[in-house]
Amino acid sequence: MTAKRICSVLLLVIGACSAFGQTDSISINDLTIPTSPGLILSGSSPTTIERPSNPKMLSLSLLNLLGGSAIEFNPYYFKPRYAFSFEDYAKQKFPLLSTIGISAATTRTDTSTSLSVGVRVQPVRIFSQAKLKEVDSIKQHILDLLAVGRTGLAQNLAAIEKLNDSLRNIMAKPTFDIELAGAYLGASPTNTYKDLGAKKWGAWLNMMWNPHRFPLTFVALARYSTLIGPGAPNAKDSAYFDYGLSLSYTATRLDFSAEFVERHDLSYDGSYHRFTFAGNFLINSNIVLVASIGKNFDKVNNILTVLGAKFGLSKEKVKTN
């Protein structure tokens, strides 16, 4: 590990710790900062099954002591948007325009470098009637707490803020959500741009289900990827199909997940698998620390460990009362 890399990590940790004292309210876009599709395709992300979440206006990922990094932006929120109600948000069952995320990522080892571009979008997002009724009940409770005199309102402020947090948590977990993603990856075996060439592309679908008042979130994955470029038709594992399932539990600032992914080699009719345990810790509304451990698809050197941080900047505004 180089001194430059150690200094960069120390600066990252110091910045995260200094932000820990902030007590920003968790909002709809701040519970999850999505991982770049390019990092997922390269196999260097903490998890390979990504839970659908609204892209940030701008987000940054730094993984494995800066050995992997990515930047992602959402063009929709570069233009000022007015705050809208939860009802308006819930009615957006096909939020294609507002959920487009465009990203670029890079990973590096001592002998090679990869660069990638990626895109994600959510064509379907649905809230169940049970969740909508719960929201109506919470909002009515807030109105009742507001409909008091000045002295009573001061006493109710803590309760109102707690109810607002409940609304934000519901809004961040739609009952059913579909995300489509894809990435195109190039690599240089000599760490030089002159040897940079196309290596791999992939496209996949994540389907999320949040049962009403159930502590776990389920995400199913279906993905196709293939090697490209010189030698790809004869390369081992030149095309494969992945499918798997992720289970996650989210508390106020912590998120734990476990996933299992089966890979079928379409060229050689073989099978491999990957399992991962991952954790996310919310430092504040825009900083998340991530860590994961598990087994990767490879038969050798397959112990997977990832440590890093994700930073997000959001402009989406949702009125909850």
One Martini backbone bead per residue (centre of mass of N, CA, C, O) as a GRO file, in nm:
protein
  321
    1MET     BB    1   0.094   0.037   0.025
    2THR     BB    2   0.078   0.357  -0.036
    3ALA     BB    3   0.114   0.670   0.093
    4LYS     BB    4  -0.102   0.806  -0.081
    5ARG     BB    5  -0.331   0.608  -0.011
    6ILE     BB    6  -0.330   0.646   0.294
    7CYS     BB    7  -0.393   0.951   0.292
    8SER     BB    8  -0.664   0.929   0.147
    9VAL     BB    9  -0.804   0.756   0.361
   10LEU     BB   10  -0.769   0.947   0.601
   11LEU     BB   11  -0.931   1.179   0.477
   12LEU     BB   12  -1.192   1.019   0.453
   13VAL     BB   13  -1.231   0.952   0.754
   14ILE     BB   14  -1.224   1.240   0.866
   15GLY     BB   15  -1.465   1.344   0.704
   16ALA     BB   16  -1.672   1.140   0.815
   17CYS     BB   17  -1.641   1.205   1.119
   18SER     BB   18  -1.715   1.511   1.099
   19ALA     BB   19  -2.013   1.433   0.986
   20PHE     BB   20  -2.147   1.272   1.225
   21GLY     BB   21  -2.270   1.521   1.393
   22GLN     BB   22  -2.481   1.527   1.199
   23THR     BB   23  -2.866   1.561   1.192
   24ASP     BB   24  -2.993   1.462   0.947
   25SER     BB   25  -3.264   1.390   0.783
   26ILE     BB   26  -3.405   1.129   0.651
   27SER     BB   27  -3.454   1.075   0.311
   28ILE     BB   28  -3.559   0.939   0.024
   29ASN     BB   29  -3.248   0.967  -0.110
   30ASP     BB   30  -3.060   0.886   0.167
   31LEU     BB   31  -3.063   0.571   0.218
   32THR     BB   32  -2.947   0.536  -0.087
   33ILE     BB   33  -2.647   0.473  -0.272
   34PRO     BB   34  -2.573   0.394  -0.569
   35THR     BB   35  -2.414   0.166  -0.771
   36SER     BB   36  -2.223   0.137  -1.024
   37PRO     BB   37  -2.247  -0.062  -1.302
   38GLY     BB   38  -1.939  -0.086  -1.355
   39LEU     BB   39  -1.863  -0.213  -1.079
   40ILE     BB   40  -2.046  -0.458  -1.109
   41LEU     BB   41  -1.927  -0.577  -1.377
   42SER     BB   42  -1.626  -0.600  -1.253
   43GLY     BB   43  -1.661  -0.716  -0.938
   44SER     BB   44  -1.598  -0.455  -0.713
   45SER     BB   45  -1.846  -0.464  -0.554
   46PRO     BB   46  -2.010  -0.535  -0.267
   47THR     BB   47  -2.250  -0.590  -0.468
   48THR     BB   48  -2.452  -0.751  -0.738
   49ILE     BB   49  -2.717  -0.663  -0.590
   50GLU     BB   50  -2.927  -0.392  -0.655
   51ARG     BB   51  -3.110  -0.164  -0.498
   52PRO     BB   52  -3.354   0.024  -0.581
   53SER     BB   53  -3.282   0.378  -0.646
   54ASN     BB   54  -3.256   0.698  -0.649
   55PRO     BB   55  -3.079   0.899  -0.813
   56LYS     BB   56  -2.855   1.125  -0.791
   57MET     BB   57  -2.735   1.408  -0.898
   58LEU     BB   58  -2.467   1.321  -0.725
   59SER     BB   59  -2.210   1.058  -0.720
   60LEU     BB   60  -1.963   0.877  -0.507
   61SER     BB   61  -1.717   0.608  -0.534
   62LEU     BB   62  -1.504   0.437  -0.283
   63LEU     BB   63  -1.291   0.148  -0.323
   64ASN     BB   64  -1.043  -0.017  -0.199
   65LEU     BB   65  -0.840   0.215  -0.153
   66LEU     BB   66  -0.902   0.347  -0.449
   67GLY     BB   67  -0.926   0.098  -0.663
   68GLY     BB   68  -1.227   0.210  -0.676
   69SER     BB   69  -1.434   0.422  -0.894
   70ALA     BB   70  -1.724   0.658  -0.908
   71ILE     BB   71  -1.959   0.837  -1.124
   72GLU     BB   72  -2.290   0.993  -1.080
   73PHE     BB   73  -2.581   1.111  -1.272
   74ASN     BB   74  -2.887   1.322  -1.283
   75PRO     BB   75  -3.029   1.518  -1.519
   76TYR     BB   76  -3.308   1.599  -1.394
   77TYR     BB   77  -3.162   1.763  -1.129
   78PHE     BB   78  -3.016   2.010  -1.282
   79LYS     BB   79  -3.296   2.108  -1.270
   80PRO     BB   80  -3.510   2.285  -1.114
   81ARG     BB   81  -3.728   2.157  -0.851
   82TYR     BB   82  -4.021   2.122  -0.719
   83ALA     BB   83  -4.200   2.048  -0.468
   84PHE     BB   84  -4.364   1.742  -0.379
   85SER     BB   85  -4.587   1.516  -0.310
   86PHE     BB   86  -4.651   1.199  -0.220
   87GLU     BB   87  -4.879   1.155  -0.422
   88ASP     BB   88  -4.712   1.226  -0.670
   89TYR     BB   89  -4.495   1.013  -0.628
   90ALA     BB   90  -4.687   0.758  -0.621
   91LYS     BB   91  -4.801   0.817  -0.923
   92GLN     BB   92  -4.512   0.733  -1.030
   93LYS     BB   93  -4.508   0.436  -1.200
   94PHE     BB   94  -4.320   0.574  -1.454
   95PRO     BB   95  -3.994   0.697  -1.373
   96LEU     BB   96  -3.791   0.743  -1.613
   97LEU     BB   97  -3.673   1.035  -1.612
   98SER     BB   98  -3.603   1.061  -1.285
   99THR     BB   99  -3.406   0.768  -1.296
  100ILE     BB  100  -3.168   0.852  -1.457
  101GLY     BB  101  -2.838   0.701  -1.467
  102ILE     BB  102  -2.504   0.824  -1.516
  103SER     BB  103  -2.181   0.652  -1.562
  104ALA     BB  104  -1.842   0.620  -1.422
  105ALA     BB  105  -1.562   0.380  -1.411
  106THR     BB  106  -1.284   0.249  -1.201
  107THR     BB  107  -1.020   0.002  -1.202
  108ARG     BB  108  -0.725  -0.112  -1.001
  109THR     BB  109  -0.412  -0.258  -1.041
  110ASP     BB  110  -0.082  -0.339  -1.078
  111THR     BB  111  -0.154  -0.444  -1.405
  112SER     BB  112  -0.450  -0.303  -1.429
  113THR     BB  113  -0.717  -0.131  -1.622
  114SER     BB  114  -1.056  -0.006  -1.586
  115LEU     BB  115  -1.327   0.111  -1.795
  116SER     BB  116  -1.663   0.264  -1.753
  117VAL     BB  117  -2.007   0.259  -1.858
  118GLY     BB  118  -2.340   0.364  -1.735
  119VAL     BB  119  -2.693   0.261  -1.679
  120ARG     BB  120  -3.008   0.367  -1.524
  121VAL     BB  121  -3.360   0.251  -1.466
  122GLN     BB  122  -3.715   0.309  -1.374
  123PRO     BB  123  -4.015   0.180  -1.509
  124VAL     BB  124  -4.115   0.071  -1.212
  125ARG     BB  125  -4.341   0.203  -0.940
  126ILE     BB  126  -4.504   0.066  -0.640
  127PHE     BB  127  -4.778   0.129  -0.422
  128SER     BB  128  -4.965   0.015  -0.191
  129GLN     BB  129  -5.263   0.056  -0.034
  130ALA     BB  130  -5.158   0.010   0.252
  131LYS     BB  131  -4.940   0.234   0.242
  132LEU     BB  132  -5.129   0.470   0.171
  133LYS     BB  133  -5.304   0.447   0.428
  134GLU     BB  134  -5.073   0.495   0.629
  135VAL     BB  135  -5.008   0.777   0.530
  136ASP     BB  136  -5.283   0.906   0.588
  137SER     BB  137  -5.270   0.855   0.894
  138ILE     BB  138  -5.013   1.017   0.954
  139LYS     BB  139  -5.107   1.290   0.837
  140GLN     BB  140  -5.348   1.323   1.029
  141HIS     BB  141  -5.178   1.328   1.287
  142ILE     BB  142  -5.021   1.582   1.215
  143LEU     BB  143  -5.267   1.771   1.194
  144ASP     BB  144  -5.356   1.734   1.489
  145LEU     BB  145  -5.085   1.851   1.610
  146LEU     BB  146  -5.118   2.136   1.462
  147ALA     BB  147  -5.420   2.181   1.595
  148VAL     BB  148  -5.286   2.402   1.797
  149GLY     BB  149  -5.143   2.584   1.999
  150ARG     BB  150  -4.843   2.718   2.062
  151THR     BB  151  -4.781   2.543   2.312
  152GLY     BB  152  -4.864   2.266   2.192
  153LEU     BB  153  -4.674   2.268   1.945
  154ALA     BB  154  -4.403   2.265   2.097
  155GLN     BB  155  -4.467   1.977   2.226
  156ASN     BB  156  -4.512   1.833   1.920
  157LEU     BB  157  -4.249   1.842   1.745
  158ALA     BB  158  -4.122   1.564   1.797
  159ALA     BB  159  -4.363   1.395   1.692
  160ILE     BB  160  -4.368   1.515   1.406
  161GLU     BB  161  -4.081   1.430   1.321
  162LYS     BB  162  -4.129   1.126   1.357
  163LEU     BB  163  -4.354   1.106   1.145
  164ASN     BB  164  -4.183   1.208   0.909
  165ASP     BB  165  -3.984   0.971   0.915
  166SER     BB  166  -4.196   0.757   0.848
  167LEU     BB  167  -4.265   0.869   0.570
  168ARG     BB  168  -3.983   0.850   0.442
  169ASN     BB  169  -3.953   0.541   0.474
  170ILE     BB  170  -4.191   0.467   0.293
  171MET     BB  171  -4.097   0.623   0.036
  172ALA     BB  172  -3.819   0.447   0.016
  173LYS     BB  173  -4.037   0.177   0.006
  174PRO     BB  174  -4.158   0.031  -0.225
  175THR     BB  175  -4.327  -0.247  -0.306
  176PHE     BB  176  -4.250  -0.209  -0.624
  177ASP     BB  177  -3.937  -0.254  -0.821
  178ILE     BB  178  -3.781  -0.162  -1.133
  179GLU     BB  179  -3.449  -0.227  -1.272
  180LEU     BB  180  -3.240  -0.102  -1.529
  181ALA     BB  181  -2.912  -0.218  -1.646
  182GLY     BB  182  -2.580  -0.104  -1.773
  183ALA     BB  183  -2.252  -0.196  -1.927
  184TYR     BB  184  -1.923  -0.075  -2.044
  185LEU     BB  185  -1.600  -0.240  -2.083
  186GLY     BB  186  -1.258  -0.153  -2.037
  187ALA     BB  187  -0.905  -0.259  -2.092
  188SER     BB  188  -0.561  -0.259  -1.943
  189PRO     BB  189  -0.281  -0.467  -1.903
  190THR     BB  190  -0.059  -0.198  -1.879
  191ASN     BB  191  -0.173   0.085  -1.782
  192THR     BB  192  -0.249   0.191  -2.080
  193TYR     BB  193  -0.413   0.361  -2.332
  194LYS     BB  194  -0.303   0.206  -2.589
  195ASP     BB  195  -0.432  -0.081  -2.453
  196LEU     BB  196  -0.718   0.005  -2.471
  197GLY     BB  197  -1.008  -0.218  -2.457
  198ALA     BB  198  -1.252  -0.409  -2.518
  199LYS     BB  199  -1.428  -0.657  -2.288
  200LYS     BB  200  -1.732  -0.575  -2.169
  201TRP     BB  201  -2.086  -0.660  -2.138
  202GLY     BB  202  -2.407  -0.558  -1.975
  203ALA     BB  203  -2.741  -0.675  -1.865
  204TRP     BB  204  -3.009  -0.587  -1.623
  205LEU     BB  205  -3.237  -0.702  -1.354
  206ASN     BB  206  -3.422  -0.548  -1.084
  207MET     BB  207  -3.639  -0.687  -0.823
  208MET     BB  208  -3.846  -0.528  -0.585
  209TRP     BB  209  -3.967  -0.630  -0.247
  210ASN     BB  210  -4.202  -0.473  -0.003
  211PRO     BB  211  -4.351  -0.578   0.246
  212HIS     BB  212  -4.591  -0.502   0.456
  213ARG     BB  213  -4.459  -0.486   0.762
  214PHE     BB  214  -4.169  -0.597   0.674
  215PRO     BB  215  -3.823  -0.622   0.746
  216LEU     BB  216  -3.777  -0.729   0.452
  217THR     BB  217  -3.586  -0.717   0.149
  218PHE     BB  218  -3.640  -0.806  -0.197
  219VAL     BB  219  -3.398  -0.913  -0.456
  220ALA     BB  220  -3.396  -0.977  -0.801
  221LEU     BB  221  -3.181  -1.139  -1.052
  222ALA     BB  222  -3.101  -1.059  -1.408
  223ARG     BB  223  -2.808  -1.153  -1.615
  224TYR     BB  224  -2.615  -1.040  -1.899
  225SER     BB  225  -2.282  -1.142  -2.019
  226THR     BB  226  -1.987  -1.040  -2.223
  227LEU     BB  227  -1.721  -1.086  -2.407
  228ILE     BB  228  -1.492  -0.872  -2.585
  229GLY     BB  229  -1.292  -0.864  -2.841
  230PRO     BB  230  -0.999  -0.995  -2.859
  231GLY     BB  231  -1.060  -1.345  -2.812
  232ALA     BB  232  -1.357  -1.380  -2.703
  233PRO     BB  233  -1.477  -1.636  -2.854
  234ASN     BB  234  -1.229  -1.817  -2.698
  235ALA     BB  235  -1.302  -1.740  -2.423
  236LYS     BB  236  -1.348  -1.801  -2.116
  237ASP     BB  237  -1.649  -1.707  -2.025
  238SER     BB  238  -1.785  -1.526  -2.266
  239ALA     BB  239  -2.076  -1.623  -2.152
  240TYR     BB  240  -2.338  -1.518  -1.908
  241PHE     BB  241  -2.579  -1.618  -1.651
  242ASP     BB  242  -2.748  -1.438  -1.394
  243TYR     BB  243  -2.886  -1.544  -1.070
  244GLY     BB  244  -3.075  -1.400  -0.782
  245LEU     BB  245  -3.071  -1.317  -0.416
  246SER     BB  246  -3.181  -1.057  -0.187
  247LEU     BB  247  -3.139  -0.969   0.164
  248SER     BB  248  -3.273  -0.697   0.371
  249TYR     BB  249  -3.191  -0.475   0.653
  250THR     BB  250  -3.341  -0.172   0.793
  251ALA     BB  251  -3.241   0.092   0.972
  252THR     BB  252  -3.167   0.400   1.043
  253ARG     BB  253  -2.822   0.354   0.981
  254LEU     BB  254  -2.862   0.049   0.898
  255ASP     BB  255  -2.743  -0.208   0.656
  256PHE     BB  256  -2.831  -0.546   0.577
  257SER     BB  257  -2.689  -0.811   0.362
  258ALA     BB  258  -2.782  -1.100   0.153
  259GLU     BB  259  -2.628  -1.297  -0.115
  260PHE     BB  260  -2.716  -1.500  -0.413
  261VAL     BB  261  -2.524  -1.615  -0.705
  262GLU     BB  262  -2.581  -1.763  -1.018
  263ARG     BB  263  -2.359  -1.898  -1.272
  264HIS     BB  264  -2.395  -1.943  -1.626
  265ASP     BB  265  -2.215  -2.102  -1.871
  266LEU     BB  266  -2.281  -2.071  -2.213
  267SER     BB  267  -2.011  -2.202  -2.341
  268TYR     BB  268  -1.951  -2.456  -2.104
  269ASP     BB  269  -2.173  -2.549  -1.906
  270GLY     BB  270  -2.132  -2.392  -1.633
  271SER     BB  271  -2.093  -2.335  -1.268
  272TYR     BB  272  -2.136  -2.058  -1.040
  273HIS     BB  273  -2.074  -1.873  -0.728
  274ARG     BB  274  -2.209  -1.609  -0.506
  275PHE     BB  275  -2.140  -1.475  -0.174
  276THR     BB  276  -2.277  -1.206   0.042
  277PHE     BB  277  -2.184  -0.973   0.302
  278ALA     BB  278  -2.341  -0.659   0.395
  279GLY     BB  279  -2.269  -0.307   0.491
  280ASN     BB  280  -2.440  -0.002   0.595
  281PHE     BB  281  -2.340   0.337   0.699
  282LEU     BB  282  -2.491   0.628   0.815
  283ILE     BB  283  -2.353   0.929   0.864
  284ASN     BB  284  -2.529   1.091   0.657
  285SER     BB  285  -2.729   1.203   0.400
  286ASN     BB  286  -2.433   1.176   0.204
  287ILE     BB  287  -2.293   0.931   0.381
  288VAL     BB  288  -2.156   0.598   0.306
  289LEU     BB  289  -2.056   0.308   0.454
  290VAL     BB  290  -1.880   0.017   0.318
  291ALA     BB  291  -1.913  -0.353   0.348
  292SER     BB  292  -1.761  -0.675   0.245
  293ILE     BB  293  -1.809  -1.043   0.245
  294GLY     BB  294  -1.684  -1.334   0.051
  295LYS     BB  295  -1.762  -1.511  -0.254
  296ASN     BB  296  -1.655  -1.552  -0.561
  297PHE     BB  297  -1.664  -1.694  -0.876
  298ASP     BB  298  -1.397  -1.784  -0.858
  299LYS     BB  299  -1.173  -2.058  -0.793
  300VAL     BB  300  -0.958  -1.836  -0.746
  301ASN     BB  301  -0.918  -1.577  -0.560
  302ASN     BB  302  -1.235  -1.565  -0.397
  303ILE     BB  303  -1.197  -1.355  -0.183
  304LEU     BB  304  -1.428  -1.110  -0.065
  305THR     BB  305  -1.327  -0.759  -0.019
  306VAL     BB  306  -1.498  -0.454   0.085
  307LEU     BB  307  -1.401  -0.100   0.115
  308GLY     BB  308  -1.593   0.212   0.172
  309ALA     BB  309  -1.746   0.498  -0.002
  310LYS     BB  310  -2.046   0.709  -0.029
  311PHE     BB  311  -2.148   0.995  -0.225
  312GLY     BB  312  -2.425   1.237  -0.202
  313LEU     BB  313  -2.633   1.452  -0.421
  314SER     BB  314  -2.946   1.618  -0.363
  315LYS     BB  315  -3.268   1.776  -0.505
  316GLU     BB  316  -3.494   1.630  -0.397
  317LYS     BB  317  -3.842   1.722  -0.318
  318VAL     BB  318  -4.056   1.628  -0.037
  319LYS     BB  319  -4.371   1.649   0.084
  320THR     BB  320  -4.513   1.543   0.419
  321ASN     BB  321  -4.724   1.813   0.511
   0.00000   0.00000   0.00000
